């Protein structure tokens, strides 16, 4: 079977999408999940461009990827500066990656109007950069920026740029449709013309400004490229990048091309939802293959036909990508994927047992309310163990009050007063914080610290709020996602309510109780 390399650039190109801002911990979580699923290449960012990416690469240098390779991104050296003296390239080398993706100008328009150097000098910058990195033992992927526009404008010069990278030691030349304006027929034609001229492998990197990024990427594969670059859910600047989710599914299920293996393809729904939640972006219900509506059937003829033979209205079996069939009229369709996830938490469920039916009903009710457990594994584990009565509370809340005060010419202050019962003892305490949730977190842990000292080793590392019904305005229910961490790991919890403080409390409570459960502390 033919194999195509998948190159994920969610952490760099995807983060440039409007409304997306990843923390270092967000990037680490996404990278580790991509590695678990088996995405071959993960572009972590541009080490020389900002402190966050430097911190990310430093953190990742201490982790061990099992199935993926971390890639750093950068540009060719600056005009008038040797590659060996270029700060961006020096930072790239310090990131300790074994592979670098370097983008360079290929369109004479950009060389003239953006770089403002001669065409020959641009070629020298490409050669110097690639050869320098190769001399340092780094494998180089060369992103030929704006290649298709460049080829149509000046075929001879654009080819010189590709050959300069090839002759200098680049392992793969990636053809970029950076403006996203190339038609699918043009992609196939141009690749067909240049492929015989190249000794190295070719890749494709498409943007979606014409709504053709997925089609163009697949057309490029048909034309012979061996690498596809894109982002999870198509996140990216302007109209986004090529969406790797349907690309991977189409390669495997339609074209007979392997990319991340059958086991990885079955995780596409999970991966898509996981990344959307961390990105704080609403999941598209109509997203091909992985959306909640992708295999949903509503009313009359369709349901009748699908019940007799699913092929009548489904182009593939939804199980192949980790999705499931839904009959909207009768609310059929199980939660098999959630049951399978339960096994990861040592919760063994049989879908036909009374306990499983009870849990499935609870999950359906909670998801209908807006809960989403794909990126809140800790809350999911607690939910399962509570439902199966394999969990005992570590403390009981008796009540809390939060005071937010704003005095003239002074900043807003928040104070939380909390009452809890711990091991038969009533604790009543208060604490201040930067905001109401931070104050509540401080007060809760202050009340519990003498009973559970390990709570001092955990802290909240991220806090996200999503409005679930924009039309309801300030009365809209919200979903709060909290990320917590201690000295060894991080975990995520979720809460949903029409009151943001109540939603935050639910997620905060799960966060603390998961820490206590994780540490095997026995409640009285």
Steps between C-alpha positions, in 0.01 A plus 500: 500500500622847414601715800465877535667698778266718708653822629297686762548873541213572740737632766649756262278572199182400683578733790488790254127449459281779635385429855766236575775552757681197637683498829820297526305229682235502226769441239657221702165324543422519129848380408481203734156406365621520140789276600267250669287475188801468273530820294853474355604867509398769750604855425534657843552861401770753423764499779647831393176695477364516856572394862203261512636282220845501659346379825300237315804350329692505827216313672468251216875427507433335836219282368520186292287475188425139410358522147552856379792730422494860620585756231606864541401770250703797382581713198802528281777720636455874477640706217862591560536254789672163467294201608765414759448844658121520472331517843184318390701206371713502814183476713377219278817301561469561875152345493676163453271383218622254243277640223440860396250643255634812331283724289646717230378743240422338166285767335700781337225741612591430864872517434461842338227655717545332841862394535617778268807304391615375164373169367851360514549602863178319595638183340819538702297541821318173426823314426687640799219421744434145388866403468581651841227302679596182316859550612370504859341159450145636469264357240337780300153526351484802269163680483487677164275786604240618243634240258196464275455876459876524445495229233217665310676839516860397431544130434875518445582680826267295719670183378842651577387544860395134526825381344703724733344330801539155345865550407575628851375183665127546573333162552148603398380797295154612611293687243290765673176656381545774757226733376261208452390616158614217271241278334519124539561445129798738515648315799503170313633654180787692661613209718493279192731744322759542776508154651731353227748782571540420869715230663358543850151435631229763465246617755189719488388783731162656416295782642125514469425847366315353201347215698723253317775415748384142561433432131832655399690292755342176380558597137866559584521148647350360181764698308778335699587704812597296805434750779185691593518795737193634679334563834243323714153634416654729238591771751720775362531856383222658291287209373723238654728221385427164345304296755699186579197322645313438170829479311616206712157336478482538123853373449426188701139427415470631144845486346658198665793713625638444850595799713452437875379140492151360549521543877578869456213550257262357761611778736413787265180597681680508833793696355277757333295561815808497722673774300186711462445499875858601580483763226181633660330481160147375448497157336328503163209258516507463121874434473552211256566162662529624860219749561204401717280534192731316260303176539175642637174409329176685545153391402313268271667359194859530616451327833295223347768435238797519738337256743480250214843571353731780625667528161186660362584836664853459641811518284713315761445311823520768776680257733804517272569856613374462857160652434154349537166500325225719642127479429379843600132417511536202738833599657657164418876455481713403796804633672741223404792735462445633854481147638831421337651812653375381840736204475792743501392594851474139621121520491381185327153543354281255315255695288221249576536513880260709715795709623607584148148595397477727802831667416414536132174670587683733737761581236232576242327733743821678591614538140158641414558760772835592346755282679777370282744246637739456206741755647401455866630153578512554875132597519415199286682261732333650806160481333544131427620411849227702668232333288640155579530591870874435490573839644465660844501875558806653661302795637157660486419856405275677748501827312707783359465872436703716263540875541624711210576860591599799292607818675565828322845520342584150623503161332219250547558258787343158551455309825347156549362370829445124513361243742586132458475188711817287494531174692223609732654842565339827389740741334411865441760712323554780250757599239555769240588451135558675169142419405199320649607156378858547618370615839271197524788269407722657765230479768419135427859387515562708812213315669634161393876543527538363854302187409650445154849655485568385142255765374781750554678335206222570249390820330263612226691550176221600261139617507269516198137607469275430203151639449277213388210702361605836361138601433420496872735791567603546861254225604681242289632183664877471499748215501810548714812293435771505765848357461691415818844359556737379766864402489436192285201553270208717394127424482183666377154545645174649378193673639181629337243745635305814423711656777870531422596470868301176536656358182843599630430339837404171335826493303702614802343236724580226249855630470569479874322167548686347206831606657401334827380188322818488291713514812310208653397698803232319699206709610340430833 
